[in-house]
Each structure stands twice: as structure tokens, then as C-alpha cells.
């Protein structure tokens, strides 16, 4: 700890890698240092109300700090990643973009499971304001951090501990976790369906352009069918998410928006979901089969009939993709 006579206090957040370093480690190709217990606490994002300057220094990354030594920088083709495994040995999180320079490197696990699948990566603006949706927070307990470099794998245990100033039962945290996992899986399943619809839409738009460009007098049945199916996709997707820039009733929260909002509100505290949140969750769970069914009927039935008509007119057929699976 280094304090000045002004208003600064600097704390070396983790000196243990330097303390553990020795000639044996320095001679090894790769070494994964012990991981200190990680403290789970609520992190609030604050961007405004701090004036022209921030009179604060950078804090260490939230979560478990994973420090490792590389004798040499790995080959660019070598796969370098960190995986987090639960007590049953199941991979719950994968960190693919981690430092891999010669010497001591550090990455951090934010004590979360994998987040829901997204339709597209977050924009730079979205990333600056917290990025995309996040996964459920890990429950207190013992996890395994695995560093993989090519064929080499090194494991270390990490203990996730709850903020000692928080009084909450294990049952309440378990209830919160279970709801978060189910919401994440529902969101991922529907997003897979949305991406399948996106693919069909792109193929239809390309087909529509090809028909207009290459056919002097395209059959009305063909052009009308393509236009009608593009409208059907827009209608299905309109039930799932708000159109970008949508205002008024058309801009109201849709199914995926509601799931994301509920997941965010449940995640905001270290406590069990409220009765109102449980009730809202039940509504989302009940609505899921209907929303998934719309996608599956289109992919499994409508596209098949569409392809029959396309073959009739000698046009390229459409690849439909996979149907939405109900989360377990």
C-alpha cells in the first residue's frame, strides 16, 4: 500500500504471483498461479454526475483474477483460452480473448456464466455503456479455472465468496440463479430462431433482386409469393423485438425485450426474485411456446411449401435452418 500526502492511496491488488515466482516457474513453458478467493458483490455502473474529471484511480477488474506465466509468446495458430468449470466439471464460461504475451499475463473472470446468445455483436456505443446482455452470476462455491494453450491444460481452484456485508440465504440465491438460467436459455433459443429468420429473409431479398434483374416478365405468382413471405417474417419478428428507432405502440416492449428486462431486474440485487418477478416470469414461460411455435411453423412448414413453388418456377430454393428448441 502506497499513500501520498495529497489524496492518493495506491494498493497493489495482488502480489501473490510475484511471491510465488521462482526459478522453476521461470524455466517452465507455462505456469498458472494460484487464484485468490473472489468476492461476489453488486457492481453499479455509473457514467454521469461526476463532473468534468474523475478524481479516482482505476480499480482492479471485478471477479477472479487469473494470472499466468508464459516463457515465450505462443504461436499465432495456437488456441489460447481460459475456461471456468463448475463443481461437476461442466464448462460454464469461456474467455477466448485473453493476453498471451511473453512473461506474466492476467485475465479476469467476472463471476458470471455465459450470457444469452445475441442477434448481433454490440455496437461500439453499446459496448461503452456496458456491452450486451450478461449471464447469470455464479453462486458461492468452488470452481475450476482451466488455462489451455494448444494441447497444454493447467487447472487451479477458485473460491467464490459472497460479500460478508450481505445477509441472504443460499436458497434465495439459488432461486435467483435458477430464474436467471431459465431466462438466459429462453432468450438464446428465441435468438437462434430470429437468426434463422434473418437468414431466410436475406435469401428471399437476394432472390427477389435476382428475379427482377434476370427475368424480363417474372411470373406474378412468384413475385407476390416472395413479397408475402418477407412480410410474414417481419410480422413474426415484430412479436419478438422492437424495430430499431420504433416509436409509439410499435416501439413497445416485445417478447425478447421483456425477457431481457426481467433478467436485468432480477440480476440487480443479491436476493430472491420478488413475487411480482415470479409472476412475470410465469407469463414469459407461458408465452414462450407460442413465440417459438410461430418461428418453427414458418421454418418447418411454410418454407417447405415456398420451396415447392420456387422449384415450379425454376428458382433457387431457400435453406431454412434449425427450429427453436425448448430449453430444459
RARA-V150831 format. One record per pair of residues at least 6 apart in sequence whose ideal C-beta (glycine too) atoms are under 8 Angstrom apart, sorted by the first residue. I is the first residue (numbers start at 0). J is the second residue. Records with the same first field share a line. If there is no record, write none. Layout:
I = J  J
This chain:
0 = 8  9  10  11
1 = 8  9  10  11
2 = 8  9
6 = 54
7 = 56
9 = 56
12 = 59  64
13 = 35  59  64  66
15 = 32  33  35  66
16 = 32  66  68  103
19 = 32  33
20 = 68
24 = 30  68
25 = 68  70
26 = 70
27 = 68  70
28 = 69  70  71  151
29 = 67  68  69  70  146  148  151  153
30 = 67  68  153
31 = 65  66  67  144  146  153  154  155
32 = 66  67  68  155
33 = 155
34 = 63  64  65  66  144  155  156  157
35 = 63  64  157
36 = 157  158  159  160
37 = 62  63  64  108  110  157  158  159  160
38 = 160  161  162
39 = 110  136  137  139  159  160  161  162  269
40 = 161  162  165  269
41 = 162  267  268  269
42 = 61
44 = 128  129
46 = 128
59 = 107
60 = 107  109
61 = 107  109  110
62 = 107  108  109  110  111
63 = 107  108  110  144  157  159
64 = 105  107
65 = 81  105  106  107  108  144  146  155
66 = 103  104  105
67 = 103  104  105  106  146  153
68 = 102  103  104
69 = 99  100  101  102  104  148
70 = 101
71 = 101
72 = 99  100  101
73 = 79  99  148  149
74 = 149
77 = 148  149
78 = 147  148  149
79 = 97  99  147  148  149
80 = 93  94  95  97  146  147
81 = 93  94  97  106  108  144  145  146  147
82 = 90  92  93  94  144  145  147
83 = 90  91  92  93  94  108  142  143  144  145
84 = 90  91  142  143  145
85 = 91  140  142  143
86 = 140  141  142
88 = 143
91 = 112  113  137  142
92 = 108  111  112  113  134
93 = 113
94 = 106  108
97 = 104  106
98 = 104  105  106
99 = 148
108 = 144  157
109 = 133
110 = 136  137  159
111 = 133  134  135  136  137
112 = 134  135  136  137  180  183
113 = 134  183
114 = 131  132  133  134  183
115 = 132  134  182  183  184  186  187  190  262
116 = 186  187  190  191
117 = 131  132  190
118 = 190  193  194  197  240
120 = 131
121 = 130  131
125 = 131
132 = 186  259  262  263
133 = 266
134 = 179  183
135 = 176  179  180  183  266
136 = 176  179  266
137 = 159
138 = 159  169  172  173  176
139 = 159  160  161  169  172
140 = 158  159
141 = 156  157  158  159
142 = 156  157  158  159
143 = 154  155  156  157
144 = 154  155  156  157
145 = 152  153  154
146 = 152  153  154
161 = 167  172  269
162 = 269
165 = 269
167 = 269  270  271
170 = 271
171 = 270  271
172 = 269  271
174 = 271  272
175 = 265  266  269  270  271  272
178 = 265  272  276  277  280
179 = 262  265  266
181 = 280  284  326
182 = 258  261  262  265  280  283
183 = 262
184 = 326  327
185 = 258  283  284  287  326
186 = 255  258  259  262
187 = 326
188 = 287  291  323  324  325  326
189 = 239  254  255  258  287  290  291  294  323
190 = 255
191 = 321  323  324
192 = 291  294  295  298  322  323
193 = 236  239  240  255  294
194 = 320
195 = 294  298  319  320  321  322
196 = 232  235  236  294  297  298
198 = 318  320
199 = 228  232  297  298  302  317  318  319  320
200 = 229  232
202 = 317  318
203 = 225  228  229  232  317
204 = 229
206 = 225  309  314  315  317
207 = 222  225  226  229
209 = 315
210 = 217  221  222  225  314
211 = 217  222
218 = 312
220 = 308  312
221 = 308  309  312  314
224 = 305  308
228 = 301  305
231 = 297  301
232 = 297
235 = 293  294  297
237 = 249  253
238 = 253  254  290  293
239 = 253  254  255  290
240 = 253  254  255  256
241 = 249  250  251  252  253  256
242 = 249  250
252 = 260
254 = 283  286  290
257 = 279  283
258 = 283
261 = 276  279  280  283
264 = 276
265 = 272  276
272 = 280
287 = 325
288 = 325
291 = 323  325
294 = 322  323
295 = 322  323
298 = 319  320  321  322
299 = 319  322
302 = 317  319
303 = 319
305 = 317
306 = 316  317
309 = 315  316  317
310 = 316
